[in-house]
């Protein structure tokens, strides 16, 4: 049987059955968690995140990895979109050792468009309109952050520029993990360069180097 875990209403992980279509979740899932947007910088917060009118920004919600020091793999990730009027996309990042953020911390400033990030973070999962949920084949497990200070960052891009009305949101992600690893472990690695600018009617070569490396390895 699968042990169900999900986030408390504001985003902290707590034991309770996860929501969603049960047939979506793989049989070898052991634990399920929800990480969702919330308003106050507290691991037990259950308030909504408020999106001001005529605003656009990236909000970061930080969570201590709820599986503790266990080495787990991720098997499936389901998008939870609460307010599609203002959610442009979300991405879940993670890192194995971080002391810069507290469990439940919120960094969301409409005056500062760019997100607050975790040093050395890895891409775990994401969603944008038109994209489905992520479920790995039975032979593959996603490498998840490991260690005493493992931290996750839920980044949500909010866009409410065309309305003067304030909106609320509790979007996020529900996912399942297991410490019974599958045969092959996978991870996402960045390729090439993302910090370049090619002005109109010009041409240039952009060169980048990718050296895949897992934490501690």
C-alpha positions, 0 to 999 in steps of 0.5 A, spaced: 500 500 500 502 507 498 503 511 504 499 518 502 502 524 504 501 531 502 502 539 504 497 542 509 493 547 506 498 552 506 504 548 503 507 544 509 508 537 508 503 533 513 501 526 513 494 525 509 491 522 503 493 526 496 488 529 492 487 527 484 486 521 480 488 515 483 490 511 477 495 517 475 499 515 481 504 509 480 503 503 484 510 503 487 509 510 489 510 510 497 509 517 499 505 523 496 506 531 497 503 537 495 507 544 495 502 550 494 503 557 494 501 561 500 501 568 503 505 568 510 512 566 511 511 560 515 511 552 514 504 551 517 501 557 513 494 556 510 493 563 507 492 564 500 497 568 496 495 575 493 496 577 486 495 585 486 492 588 480 496 590 474 502 586 476 507 581 474 512 577 477 516 571 479 514 568 486 518 563 490 515 558 495 521 554 499 520 548 502 524 543 506 524 536 503 519 533 506 522 526 506 528 528 510 535 524 509 532 519 505 534 518 498 528 518 494 526 518 487 521 522 484 516 518 479 510 522 477 508 530 478 501 533 477 500 540 476 495 544 481 492 550 478 488 554 482 487 560 479 488 560 471 487 567 470 494 569 473 498 563 473 503 563 467 507 557 469 510 554 475 517 550 476 519 546 481 527 546 483 531 543 488 538 543 492 541 538 496 544 543 501 541 550 503 541 554 509 539 560 506 531 559 506 527 557 512 521 552 511 515 555 508 519 562 506 516 566 501 519 571 496 514 575 492 515 582 490 511 585 485 516 590 484 522 585 483 520 581 477 526 576 477 525 570 482 529 569 488 533 562 487 537 557 491 544 556 489 546 550 485 539 548 484 536 543 479 530 543 475 525 538 478 518 539 474 514 544 471 508 546 467 505 551 462 499 552 459 498 546 454 502 541 458 500 535 461 502 532 467 509 528 468 509 521 469 516 517 468 516 510 465 516 504 470 524 503 469 526 510 470 526 514 477 528 522 477 534 524 482 531 528 488 535 533 492 538 529 498 541 531 505 540 534 511 538 541 508 535 539 502 530 544 500 525 545 494 523 552 491 516 552 487 517 558 482 510 561 480 510 566 474 504 571 476 501 575 470 495 580 472 497 586 468 491 586 464 486 587 470 486 592 476 482 587 480 486 583 486 486 575 485 488 570 490 492 563 488 494 557 491 497 553 485 502 548 486 504 541 484 503 534 487 508 529 486 510 522 489 517 519 491 519 512 493 526 510 497 525 504 493 529 506 487 528 504 480 533 501 475 535 507 472 536 514 475 535 520 471 536 528 471 535 534 467 541 538 465 542 545 462 545 545 455 548 551 452 547 558 454 541 562 456 544 569 458 545 572 451 542 577 447 542 577 439 539 584 437 535 584 431 538 583 424 545 581 427 548 574 427 553 571 433 555 564 435 554 563 442 558 557 445 556 553 452 559 547 455 555 542 459 558 538 465 553 534 468 554 532 475 550 530 481 550 533 488 556 530 492 558 526 485 
